[in-house]
Amino acid sequence: MKGTMTGLAMLLAAIAQVTVAPLFPVAGAVPEFVLLGLVLMAAFSSPSPVMVLTPLMAVALAFLSDRSPGLLLVAYLPLLPLGFALEESPVPLNHYLRTLAMIVVTGVWLRTLLALGAMASGAAPAFSLLLSDVLVPGAFLDAALLTVVYIPMRLVGWSGRGMTLQRGRYYSR
């Protein structure tokens, strides 16, 4: 039941990404609800469901929009390795700062790839506008959205989890 509800919530995030997000742009950046959902899932659940949901959300978002599923998969791909690297790094970061770094870095990567994909499809290559109108406002927008959702989740009592997987053997339960 929990997996079904998680999948349904992520599907609603993909639908909101295509229908609601373009209505509220900040400069040239739109909110990335699917990225926010994946980051929150990784931060408060575990990396296992995110490993399953990332390709599914890339395909679902590609069906709902005019983007390539392969491009979207590559755009969401750095999320889990980045989270693991931040958790294992010697720099002492609390859970919120690790989660914030995950969403900002992955958001910049995602918007850069989507812009390069649009430029490869015939859009005018305006790299200075990409930086000032899309990447910087997008990073601030991702940080603001994460903060607005993260703080109430912590106030309710949800605790963040680590990004490491349980090691086991092939036949272990």
N, CA, C and O atoms as a DFTB+ gen file, in Angstrom:
692 C
 N C O
     1  1       0.811      -1.188       0.000
     2  2       0.000       0.000       0.000
     3  2       0.859       1.258       0.000
     4  3       0.554       2.236      -0.682
     5  1       1.954       1.213       0.790
     6  2       2.839       2.374       0.862
     7  2       3.486       2.653      -0.498
     8  3       3.610       3.806      -0.910
     9  1       3.892       1.595      -1.183
    10  2       4.492       1.757      -2.503
    11  2       3.511       2.314      -3.523
    12  3       3.882       3.128      -4.368
    13  1       2.263       1.878      -3.445
    14  2       1.236       2.393      -4.355
    15  2       0.992       3.875      -4.117
    16  3       0.880       4.653      -5.065
    17  1       0.911       4.262      -2.855
    18  2       0.692       5.675      -2.533
    19  2       1.891       6.529      -2.949
    20  3       1.723       7.655      -3.417
    21  1       3.081       5.998      -2.780
    22  2       4.280       6.722      -3.199
    23  2       4.293       6.906      -4.703
    24  3       4.579       7.996      -5.198
    25  1       3.983       5.844      -5.431
    26  2       3.934       5.937      -6.891
    27  2       2.871       6.902      -7.368
    28  3       3.088       7.650      -8.321
    29  1       1.721       6.887      -6.709
    30  2       0.644       7.804      -7.071
    31  2       1.027       9.251      -6.781
    32  3       0.736      10.146      -7.574
    33  1       1.678       9.478      -5.643
    34  2       2.125      10.836      -5.309
    35  2       3.154      11.337      -6.321
    36  3       3.125      12.505      -6.709
    37  1       4.051      10.471      -6.744
    38  2       5.051      10.883      -7.723
    39  2       4.421      11.108      -9.098
    40  3       4.847      11.995      -9.836
    41  1       3.418      10.316      -9.442
    42  2       2.701      10.541     -10.695
    43  2       1.973      11.886     -10.664
    44  3       1.952      12.601     -11.666
    45  1       1.381      12.229      -9.531
    46  2       0.754      13.541      -9.386
    47  2       1.789      14.664      -9.475
    48  3       1.494      15.739      -9.998
    49  1       2.989      14.422      -8.970
    50  2       4.061      15.414      -9.096
    51  2       4.445      15.613     -10.563
    52  3       4.711      16.737     -10.989
    53  1       4.473      14.526     -11.334
    54  2       4.782      14.634     -12.760
    55  2       3.679      15.381     -13.503
    56  3       3.963      16.182     -14.394
    57  1       2.437      15.124     -13.145
    58  2       1.324      15.837     -13.774
    59  2       1.363      17.312     -13.401
    60  3       1.133      18.175     -14.248
    61  1       1.655      17.603     -12.132
    62  2       1.774      19.000     -11.705
    63  2       2.951      19.687     -12.380
    64  3       2.900      20.888     -12.645
    65  1       4.017      18.933     -12.661
    66  2       5.180      19.497     -13.344
    67  2       4.811      20.007     -14.731
    68  3       5.337      21.022     -15.187
    69  1       3.921      19.311     -15.388
    70  2       3.551      19.676     -16.755
    71  2       2.415      20.693     -16.780
    72  3       2.372      21.541     -17.671
    73  1       1.497      20.625     -15.823
    74  2       0.311      21.485     -15.877
    75  2       0.423      22.738     -15.021
    76  3       0.103      23.827     -15.496
    77  1       0.863      22.619     -13.786
    78  2       0.861      23.744     -12.847
    79  2       2.171      24.519     -12.873
    80  3       2.152      25.749     -12.824
    81  1       3.295      23.842     -12.948
    82  2       4.598      24.496     -12.853
    83  2       4.820      25.581     -13.912
    84  3       5.374      26.628     -13.574
    85  1       4.417      25.387     -15.176
    86  2       4.643      26.462     -16.149
    87  2       3.835      27.735     -15.870
    88  3       4.135      28.789     -16.432
    89  1       2.836      27.652     -15.027
    90  2       2.027      28.827     -14.706
    91  2       2.713      29.752     -13.698
    92  3       2.326      30.912     -13.558
    93  1       3.726      29.246     -12.999
    94  2       4.394      30.022     -11.953
    95  2       5.904      30.094     -12.184
    96  3       6.668      29.610     -11.349
    97  1       6.348      30.679     -13.283
    98  2       7.796      30.766     -13.501
    99  2       8.429      31.846     -12.628
   100  3       7.803      32.860     -12.318
   101  1       9.647      31.616     -12.248
   102  2      10.464      32.614     -11.560
   103  2      11.596      32.924     -12.514
   104  3      12.478      32.095     -12.737
   105  1      11.569      34.132     -13.081
   106  2      12.446      34.493     -14.195
   107  2      12.191      33.479     -15.309
   108  3      11.081      33.443     -15.840
   109  1      13.155      32.668     -15.678
   110  2      12.938      31.667     -16.717
   111  2      12.851      30.258     -16.176
   112  3      12.772      29.302     -16.947
   113  1      12.863      30.111     -14.838
   114  2      12.853      28.789     -14.220
   115  2      11.464      28.453     -13.700
   116  3      10.750      29.312     -13.183
   117  1      11.103      27.205     -13.846
   118  2       9.830      26.716     -13.306
   119  2      10.133      25.738     -12.165
   120  3      11.203      25.129     -12.141
   121  1       9.207      25.586     -11.231
   122  2       9.431      24.620     -10.151
   123  2       9.574      23.203     -10.697
   124  3       8.886      22.820     -11.643
   125  1      10.454      22.446     -10.106
   126  2      10.682      21.051     -10.495
   127  2      10.092      20.143      -9.418
   128  3      10.785      19.743      -8.482
   129  1       8.804      19.823      -9.560
   130  2       8.105      19.031      -8.554
   131  2       8.580      17.585      -8.518
   132  3       8.626      16.977      -7.448
   133  1       8.929      17.035      -9.659
   134  2       9.415      15.647      -9.689
   135  2      10.761      15.564      -8.973
   136  3      10.997      14.633      -8.202
   137  1      11.629      16.517      -9.219
   138  2      12.923      16.542      -8.533
   139  2      12.719      16.707      -7.029
   140  3      13.379      16.036      -6.237
   141  1      11.815      17.588      -6.636
   142  2      11.536      17.778      -5.217
   143  2      11.021      16.484      -4.587
   144  3      11.429      16.129      -3.481
   145  1      10.134      15.783      -5.279
   146  2       9.620      14.517      -4.762
   147  2      10.700      13.460      -4.631
   148  3      10.748      12.739      -3.634
   149  1      11.566      13.361      -5.627
   150  2      12.652      12.374      -5.562
   151  2      13.628      12.694      -4.439
   152  3      14.093      11.793      -3.740
   153  1      13.941      13.976      -4.264
   154  2      14.874      14.369      -3.203
   155  2      14.265      14.085      -1.829
   156  3      14.943      13.562      -0.945
   157  1      12.997      14.428      -1.653
   158  2      12.352      14.166      -0.363
   159  2      12.228      12.670      -0.099
   160  3      12.364      12.219       1.038
   161  1      11.972      11.908      -1.151
   162  2      11.900      10.452      -0.993
   163  2      13.266       9.909      -0.566
   164  3      13.342       9.045       0.307
   165  1      14.330      10.405      -1.170
   166  2      15.666       9.936      -0.804
   167  2      16.037      10.380       0.607
   168  3      16.702       9.643       1.334
   169  1      15.613      11.571       0.996
   170  2      16.008      12.106       2.293
   171  2      15.221      11.497       3.449
   172  3      15.772      11.303       4.533
   173  1      13.948      11.194       3.235
   174  2      13.118      10.738       4.337
   175  2      12.754       9.258       4.267
   176  3      12.251       8.713       5.249
   177  1      12.987       8.602       3.157
   178  2      12.675       7.183       3.060
   179  2      13.979       6.397       2.997
   180  3      14.566       6.070       4.029
   181  1      14.417       6.106       1.813
   182  2      15.708       5.444       1.598
   183  2      16.022       5.553       0.113
   184  3      15.153       5.933      -0.672
   185  1      17.229       5.230      -0.282
   186  2      17.558       5.317      -1.703
   187  2      16.887       4.245      -2.562
   188  3      16.785       4.413      -3.777
   189  1      16.436       3.166      -1.965
   190  2      15.861       2.069      -2.749
   191  2      14.646       2.476      -3.580
   192  3      14.630       2.196      -4.779
   193  1      13.621       3.127      -3.004
   194  2      12.503       3.519      -3.853
   195  2      12.878       4.556      -4.903
   196  3      12.269       4.607      -5.972
   197  1      13.869       5.374      -4.608
   198  2      14.293       6.388      -5.582
   199  2      14.956       5.725      -6.780
   200  3      14.844       6.215      -7.904
   201  1      15.650       4.608      -6.546
   202  2      16.262       3.875      -7.655
   203  2      15.207       3.338      -8.616
   204  3      15.444       3.261      -9.821
   205  1      14.055       2.971      -8.088
   206  2      12.966       2.467      -8.920
   207  2      12.197       3.627      -9.549
   208  3      11.830       3.574     -10.723
   209  1      11.954       4.676      -8.759
   210  2      11.117       5.779      -9.224
   211  2      11.804       6.696     -10.236
   212  3      11.122       7.304     -11.061
   213  1      13.113       6.812     -10.196
   214  2      13.798       7.738     -11.103
   215  2      13.557       7.386     -12.569
   216  3      13.142       8.267     -13.322
   217  1      13.793       6.150     -13.021
   218  2      13.495       5.872     -14.426
   219  2      11.998       5.917     -14.740
   220  3      11.604       6.319     -15.835
   221  1      11.169       5.507     -13.782
   222  2       9.728       5.568     -14.021
   223  2       9.246       7.011     -14.177
   224  3       8.407       7.298     -15.031
   225  1       9.771       7.907     -13.363
   226  2       9.374       9.317     -13.463
   227  2       9.931       9.965     -14.729
   228  3       9.291      10.845     -15.306
   229  1      11.110       9.541     -15.161
   230  2      11.655      10.058     -16.411
   231  2      10.763       9.670     -17.585
   232  3      10.488      10.490     -18.460
   233  1      10.317       8.430     -17.600
   234  2       9.433       7.970     -18.680
   235  2       8.058       8.630     -18.575
   236  3       7.500       9.060     -19.584
   237  1       7.509       8.712     -17.361
   238  2       6.189       9.338     -17.183
   239  2       6.221      10.802     -17.582
   240  3       5.308      11.283     -18.254
   241  1       7.261      11.513     -17.177
   242  2       7.374      12.934     -17.529
   243  2       7.604      13.112     -19.025
   244  3       7.143      14.091     -19.612
   245  1       8.307      12.182     -19.639
   246  2       8.506      12.253     -21.089
   247  2       7.191      12.042     -21.829
   248  3       6.928      12.708     -22.830
   249  1       6.365      11.123     -21.345
   250  2       5.056      10.914     -21.968
   251  2       4.157      12.131     -21.795
   252  3       3.379      12.463     -22.689
   253  1       4.259      12.792     -20.658
   254  2       3.408      13.940     -20.380
   255  2       3.891      15.225     -21.052
   256  3       3.118      16.165     -21.233
   257  1       5.154      15.260     -21.416
   258  2       5.713      16.461     -22.044
   259  2       6.338      16.073     -23.380
   260  3       6.145      14.960     -23.868
   261  1       7.071      16.985     -23.950
   262  2       7.698      16.721     -25.246
   263  2       9.194      16.459     -25.111
   264  3       9.953      16.688     -26.053
   265  1       9.616      15.985     -23.953
   266  2      11.037      15.758     -23.708
   267  2      11.386      14.293     -23.898
   268  3      10.527      13.413     -23.837
   269  1      12.649      14.059     -24.125
   270  2      13.146      12.703     -24.326
   271  2      13.292      11.994     -22.982
   272  3      13.819      12.579     -22.036
   273  1      12.834      10.743     -22.883
   274  2      12.999      10.030     -21.614
   275  2      14.464       9.783     -21.267
   276  3      14.830       9.776     -20.092
   277  1      15.290       9.584     -22.267
   278  2      16.710       9.389     -22.004
   279  2      17.365      10.634     -21.435
   280  3      18.183      10.553     -20.518
   281  1      17.003      11.781     -21.980
   282  2      17.538      13.048     -21.472
   283  2      17.075      13.286     -20.040
   284  3      17.861      13.724     -19.200
   285  1      15.819      13.003     -19.758
   286  2      15.312      13.183     -18.397
   287  2      15.961      12.203     -17.424
   288  3      16.232      12.560     -16.278
   289  1      16.208      10.985     -17.863
   290  2      16.872      10.015     -16.993
   291  2      18.290      10.473     -16.657
   292  3      18.709      10.403     -15.502
   293  1      19.020      10.938     -17.655
   294  2      20.380      11.439     -17.407
   295  2      20.329      12.689     -16.525
   296  3      21.244      12.924     -15.736
   297  1      19.275      13.486     -16.652
   298  2      19.157      14.705     -15.855
   299  2      18.911      14.393     -14.381
   300  3      19.423      15.101     -13.514
   301  1      18.139      13.351     -14.079
   302  2      17.860      12.988     -12.687
   303  2      18.897      12.040     -12.096
   304  3      18.888      11.791     -10.890
   305  1      19.775      11.519     -12.914
   306  2      20.709      10.475     -12.491
   307  2      21.683      10.867     -11.381
   308  3      21.968      10.017     -10.538
   309  1      22.214      12.087     -11.317
   310  2      23.214      12.374     -10.279
   311  2      22.662      12.476      -8.863
   312  3      23.435      12.637      -7.919
   313  1      21.364      12.386      -8.692
   314  2      20.743      12.605      -7.392
   315  2      21.283      11.656      -6.311
   316  3      21.776      12.120      -5.283
   317  1      21.200      10.375      -6.520
   318  2      21.619       9.416      -5.494
   319  2      23.133       9.345      -5.289
   320  3      23.577       9.306      -4.141
   321  1      23.949       9.326      -6.355
   322  2      25.394       9.342      -6.090
   323  2      25.845      10.609      -5.366
   324  3      26.752      10.564      -4.535
   325  1      25.212      11.729      -5.680
   326  2      25.557      12.976      -4.994
   327  2      25.171      12.897      -3.521
   328  3      25.945      13.312      -2.658
   329  1      23.995      12.375      -3.226
   330  2      23.580      12.221      -1.831
   331  2      24.509      11.314      -1.054
   332  3      24.856      11.607       0.090
   333  1      24.914      10.214      -1.668
   334  2      25.845       9.305      -1.010
   335  2      27.200       9.966      -0.795
   336  3      27.800       9.821       0.270
   337  1      27.690      10.696      -1.810
   338  2      28.983      11.376      -1.683
   339  2      28.940      12.443      -0.591
   340  3      29.906      12.614       0.153
   341  1      27.832      13.151      -0.496
   342  2      27.713      14.173       0.555
   343  2      27.653      13.536       1.939
   344  3      28.192      14.082       2.901
   345  1      27.004      12.394       2.038
   346  2      26.924      11.723       3.337
   347  2      28.273      11.166       3.760
   348  3      28.607      11.177       4.945
   349  1      29.046      10.682       2.807
   350  2      30.343      10.082       3.121
   351  2      31.477      11.101       3.154
   352  3      32.602      10.745       3.505
   353  1      31.217      12.350       2.801
   354  2      32.283      13.346       2.760
   355  2      32.728      13.706       4.177
   356  3      31.953      13.594       5.127
   357  1      33.971      14.134       4.307
   358  2      34.460      14.500       5.642
   359  2      33.922      15.853       6.128
   360  3      34.095      16.199       7.296
   361  1      33.278      16.609       5.252
   362  2      32.714      17.900       5.654
   363  2      31.458      17.628       6.479
   364  3      30.546      16.948       6.008
   365  1      31.400      18.150       7.706
   366  2      30.235      17.872       8.558
   367  2      29.026      18.721       8.148
   368  3      28.943      19.901       8.489
   369  1      28.105      18.116       7.423
   370  2      26.875      18.790       7.016
   371  2      25.701      18.112       7.706
   372  3      25.652      16.886       7.808
   373  1      24.759      18.916       8.178
   374  2      23.569      18.311       8.766
   375  2      22.652      17.809       7.650
   376  3      22.933      18.013       6.469
   377  1      21.570      17.160       8.025
   378  2      20.688      16.524       7.045
   379  2      20.069      17.540       6.097
   380  3      19.968      17.288       4.896
   381  1      19.655      18.685       6.626
   382  2      19.042      19.710       5.767
   383  2      20.031      20.229       4.722
   384  3      19.670      20.375       3.554
   385  1      21.267      20.507       5.125
   386  2      22.247      21.028       4.173
   387  2      22.617      19.998       3.115
   388  3      22.843      20.355       1.958
   389  1      22.682      18.718       3.496
   390  2      22.935      17.667       2.496
   391  2      21.779      17.592       1.504
   392  3      21.993      17.475       0.297
   393  1      20.554      17.658       2.021
   394  2      19.383      17.603       1.153
   395  2      19.317      18.835       0.262
   396  3      18.977      18.730      -0.917
   397  1      19.638      19.996       0.810
   398  2      19.663      21.231       0.030
   399  2      20.703      21.157      -1.081
   400  3      20.432      21.561      -2.212
   401  1      21.881      20.648      -0.768
   402  2      22.915      20.507      -1.798
   403  2      22.482      19.526      -2.880
   404  3      22.763      19.736      -4.060
   405  1      21.800      18.457      -2.481
   406  2      21.319      17.479      -3.465
   407  2      20.355      18.123      -4.451
   408  3      20.482      17.920      -5.659
   409  1      19.391      18.899      -3.952
   410  2      18.385      19.451      -4.850
   411  2      18.947      20.591      -5.692
   412  3      18.581      20.726      -6.860
   413  1      19.825      21.411      -5.127
   414  2      20.364      22.546      -5.890
   415  2      21.304      22.053      -6.992
   416  3      21.198      22.492      -8.137
   417  1      22.212      21.153      -6.657
   418  2      23.169      20.670      -7.662
   419  2      22.456      19.867      -8.747
   420  3      22.729      20.047      -9.933
   421  1      21.553      18.991      -8.349
   422  2      20.818      18.210      -9.347
   423  2      19.904      19.106     -10.166
   424  3      19.728      18.864     -11.360
   425  1      19.313      20.140      -9.559
   426  2      18.471      21.077     -10.295
   427  2      19.244      21.870     -11.331
   428  3      18.756      22.091     -12.440
   429  1      20.441      22.299     -10.977
   430  2      21.282      23.022     -11.948
   431  2      21.671      22.086     -13.086
   432  3      21.641      22.480     -14.252
   433  1      22.036      20.851     -12.755
   434  2      22.383      19.859     -13.769
   435  2      21.186      19.592     -14.692
   436  3      21.336      19.549     -15.913
   437  1      20.008      19.416     -14.102
   438  2      18.788      19.138     -14.861
   439  2      18.464      20.285     -15.811
   440  3      18.218      20.054     -16.994
   441  1      18.461      21.511     -15.310
   442  2      18.128      22.661     -16.154
   443  2      19.173      22.893     -17.241
   444  3      18.832      23.307     -18.349
   445  1      20.440      22.629     -16.935
   446  2      21.489      22.774     -17.945
   447  2      21.303      21.770     -19.072
   448  3      21.393      22.126     -20.247
   449  1      21.042      20.512     -18.715
   450  2      20.834      19.487     -19.748
   451  2      19.598      19.773     -20.591
   452  3      19.630      19.610     -21.811
   453  1      18.509      20.197     -19.952
   454  2      17.299      20.499     -20.713
   455  2      17.517      21.693     -21.639
   456  3      17.010      21.707     -22.761
   457  1      18.264      22.691     -21.178
   458  2      18.559      23.842     -22.032
   459  2      19.474      23.451     -23.186
   460  3      19.274      23.902     -24.314
   461  1      20.476      22.618     -22.916
   462  2      21.353      22.154     -23.995
   463  2      20.581      21.294     -24.994
   464  3      20.833      21.355     -26.198
   465  1      19.639      20.494     -24.492
   466  2      18.784      19.711     -25.386
   467  2      17.922      20.607     -26.263
   468  3      17.721      20.321     -27.443
   469  1      17.408      21.703     -25.679
   470  2      16.609      22.644     -26.468
   471  2      17.478      23.366     -27.492
   472  3      17.045      23.618     -28.617
   473  1      18.700      23.693     -27.098
   474  2      19.608      24.356     -28.042
   475  2      20.004      23.414     -29.169
   476  3      20.160      23.849     -30.310
   477  1      20.167      22.139     -28.868
   478  2      20.490      21.168     -29.909
   479  2      19.317      20.957     -30.857
   480  3      19.506      20.565     -32.009
   481  1      18.102      21.219     -30.371
   482  2      16.905      21.066     -31.209
   483  2      16.577      22.311     -32.011
   484  3      15.600      22.328     -32.760
   485  1      17.385      23.354     -31.863
   486  2      17.166      24.536     -32.687
   487  2      16.946      25.834     -31.948
   488  3      16.809      26.874     -32.592
   489  1      16.905      25.826     -30.636
   490  2      16.753      27.074     -29.885
   491  2      18.044      27.886     -29.978
   492  3      19.128      27.334     -30.165
   493  1      17.908      29.183     -29.845
   494  2      19.077      30.068     -29.923
   495  2      19.997      29.816     -28.733
   496  3      19.539      29.790     -27.591
   497  1      21.292      29.630     -28.993
   498  2      22.227      29.390     -27.887
   499  2      22.565      30.699     -27.157
   500  3      23.390      31.481     -27.629
   501  1      21.935      30.925     -26.031
   502  2      22.171      32.116     -25.223
   503  2      22.636      31.678     -23.836
   504  3      21.837      31.556     -22.908
   505  1      23.946      31.443     -23.714
   506  2      24.481      30.898     -22.479
   507  2      24.443      31.898     -21.330
   508  3      24.264      31.500     -20.179
   509  1      24.608      33.180     -21.615
   510  2      24.552      34.170     -20.536
   511  2      23.131      34.276     -19.982
   512  3      22.944      34.424     -18.775
   513  1      22.130      34.200     -20.862
   514  2      20.745      34.222     -20.397
   515  2      20.401      32.940     -19.653
   516  3      19.608      32.960     -18.712
   517  1      20.986      31.837     -20.066
   518  2      20.761      30.574     -19.375
   519  2      21.210      30.696     -17.923
   520  3      20.511      30.259     -17.009
   521  1      22.365      31.284     -17.723
   522  2      22.882      31.418     -16.364
   523  2      22.058      32.401     -15.544
   524  3      21.664      32.093     -14.419
   525  1      21.794      33.583     -16.099
   526  2      21.136      34.631     -15.312
   527  2      19.626      34.472     -15.220
   528  3      19.030      34.907     -14.235
   529  1      18.998      33.871     -16.199
   530  2      17.536      33.778     -16.204
   531  2      16.984      32.410     -15.832
   532  3      15.809      32.296     -15.485
   533  1      17.805      31.379     -15.897
   534  2      17.284      30.042     -15.617
   535  2      18.022      29.366     -14.455
   536  3      17.381      28.920     -13.503
   537  1      19.342      29.282     -14.515
   538  2      20.075      28.494     -13.524
   539  2      20.084      29.133     -12.140
   540  3      19.818      28.453     -11.149
   541  1      20.386      30.424     -12.056
   542  2      20.428      31.078     -10.743
   543  2      19.039      31.166     -10.121
   544  3      18.883      30.790      -8.959
   545  1      18.006      31.652     -10.852
   546  2      16.673      31.635     -10.237
   547  2      16.169      30.224      -9.936
   548  3      15.450      30.016      -8.959
   549  1      16.543      29.263     -10.769
   550  2      16.142      27.884     -10.522
   551  2      16.751      27.326      -9.248
   552  3      16.085      26.599      -8.510
   553  1      18.014      27.659      -8.979
   554  2      18.656      27.198      -7.744
   555  2      17.964      27.800      -6.523
   556  3      17.726      27.104      -5.535
   557  1      17.640      29.090      -6.588
   558  2      16.937      29.721      -5.474
   559  2      15.519      29.160      -5.320
   560  3      15.037      28.983      -4.202
   561  1      14.869      28.889      -6.422
   562  2      13.521      28.326      -6.380
   563  2      13.529      26.918      -5.782
   564  3      12.668      26.579      -4.970
   565  1      14.496      26.107      -6.185
   566  2      14.615      24.762      -5.614
   567  2      14.879      24.833      -4.113
   568  3      14.290      24.078      -3.340
   569  1      15.765      25.740      -3.700
   570  2      16.072      25.886      -2.274
   571  2      14.840      26.345      -1.502
   572  3      14.579      25.850      -0.405
   573  1      14.087      27.276      -2.055
   574  2      12.891      27.772      -1.370
   575  2      11.825      26.690      -1.266
   576  3      11.216      26.519      -0.210
   577  1      11.595      25.955      -2.355
   578  2      10.596      24.879      -2.320
   579  2      10.983      23.792      -1.319
   580  3      10.135      23.296      -0.576
   581  1      12.255      23.427      -1.301
   582  2      12.700      22.412      -0.357
   583  2      12.495      22.896       1.073
   584  3      12.039      22.128       1.921
   585  1      12.820      24.140       1.354
   586  2      12.679      24.672       2.699
   587  2      11.220      24.702       3.133
   588  3      10.900      24.373       4.275
   589  1      10.334      25.097       2.215
   590  2       8.909      25.178       2.530
   591  2       8.334      23.800       2.843
   592  3       7.411      23.690       3.650
   593  1       8.858      22.757       2.225
   594  2       8.344      21.403       2.465
   595  2       9.116      20.697       3.577
   596  3       8.528      19.947       4.355
   597  1      10.416      20.927       3.660
   598  2      11.277      20.211       4.606
   599  2      10.959      20.583       6.055
   600  3      10.855      19.703       6.910
   601  1      10.808      21.857       6.332
   602  2      10.601      22.296       7.718
   603  2       9.323      21.712       8.311
   604  3       9.377      21.183       9.421
   605  1       8.166      21.779       7.629
   606  2       6.985      21.132       8.226
   607  2       7.132      19.622       8.401
   608  3       6.587      19.057       9.349
   609  1       7.859      18.966       7.502
   610  2       8.057      17.527       7.649
   611  2       8.860      17.225       8.914
   612  3       8.571      16.259       9.620
   613  1       9.858      18.045       9.196
   614  2      10.644      17.852      10.416
   615  2       9.843      18.220      11.659
   616  3       9.986      17.578      12.699
   617  1       8.989      19.262      11.559
   618  2       8.167      19.655      12.701
   619  2       7.129      18.597      13.050
   620  3       6.769      18.436      14.216
   621  1       6.651      17.880      12.045
   622  2       5.694      16.802      12.282
   623  2       6.373      15.625      12.984
   624  3       5.707      14.826      13.642
   625  1       7.670      15.520      12.849
   626  2       8.395      14.454      13.528
   627  2       9.083      13.468      12.617
   628  3       9.652      12.485      13.092
   629  1       9.048      13.703      11.317
   630  2       9.744      12.812      10.403
   631  2      11.234      13.069      10.511
   632  3      11.671      14.220      10.478
   633  1      11.996      12.041      10.637
   634  2      13.441      12.203      10.717
   635  2      14.070      11.776       9.400
   636  3      13.593      10.870       8.717
   637  1      15.139      12.452       9.076
   638  2      15.848      12.123       7.851
   639  2      16.603      10.821       7.990
   640  3      16.997      10.426       9.087
   641  1      16.796      10.170       6.884
   642  2      17.518       8.907       6.871
   643  2      18.777       9.053       6.041
   644  3      18.943      10.023       5.302
   645  1      19.651       8.088       6.170
   646  2      20.905       8.100       5.441
   647  2      20.744       7.593       4.016
   648  3      19.702       7.050       3.647
   649  1      21.768       7.776       3.241
   650  2      21.753       7.393       1.835
   651  2      22.452       6.069       1.572
   652  3      22.643       5.691       0.416
   653  1      22.836       5.360       2.624
   654  2      23.508       4.081       2.421
   655  2      22.490       2.962       2.349
   656  3      21.436       3.012       2.984
   657  1      22.821       1.962       1.573
   658  2      21.975       0.777       1.431
   659  2      22.454      -0.306       2.384
   660  3      23.632      -0.352       2.740
   661  1      21.548      -1.169       2.792
   662  2      21.923      -2.298       3.631
   663  2      22.675      -3.309       2.782
   664  3      22.225      -3.695       1.703
   665  1      23.794      -3.717       3.271
   666  2      24.569      -4.726       2.549
   667  2      24.052      -6.109       2.933
   668  3      23.701      -6.363       4.086
   669  1      24.017      -6.967       1.973
   670  2      23.560      -8.321       2.239
   671  2      24.019      -9.252       1.144
   672  3      24.567      -8.833       0.125
   673  1      23.782     -10.518       1.380
   674  2      24.129     -11.487       0.364
   675  2      22.950     -11.726      -0.531
   676  3      21.864     -11.200      -0.287
   677  1      23.141     -12.498      -1.548
   678  2      22.106     -12.739      -2.552
   679  2      20.876     -13.397      -1.955
   680  3      19.755     -13.033      -2.311
   681  1      21.054     -14.347      -1.063
   682  2      19.933     -15.088      -0.509
   683  2      19.467     -14.543       0.835
   684  3      18.601     -15.146       1.469
   685  1      20.017     -13.424       1.283
   686  2      19.601     -12.882       2.580
   687  2      18.257     -12.185       2.465
   688  3      17.873     -11.746       1.381
   689  1      17.553     -12.084       3.560
   690  2      16.231     -11.444       3.550
   691  2      16.295     -10.035       4.008
   692  3      15.270      -9.355       4.059
